[in-house]
Amino acid sequence: MQSFSAKKRFTRLPLAVEITLILIVKIALLTLLWKAFFSEPQTKKMRMPTDLVEQHFLSQPPAASVSPSSSPSHPSPPETRQ
């Protein structure tokens, strides 16, 4: 009687050879997908200067300014009529 793991094998190759073949196929598929979708931008307009990108990522984010009229913790005083 065969063991449960032997029934699930697709080939009768040694396990190391089977794993190596599967990894080669996966790497080939990932390479094809990368070449098809990520290797080149769609247009030349999509390229940005490297200095601008570095400046954007390395700069400090601006401090958030809260105006008194938009702050929910400080309600505006009610109007009084005389």
Number of C-alpha atoms within 10 A of each C-alpha: 3 6 7 8 7 10 9 8 11 8 10 9 10 8 11 8 11 15 12 11 12 11 12 12 12 12 12 12 12 12 12 13 12 12 11 10 10 10 11 12 10 10 7 8 7 8 10 9 7 9 8 10 10 10 10 11 9 9 8 8 8 6 6 6 6 8 7 11 9 10 10 8 7 9 10 11 6 6 5 5 4 2
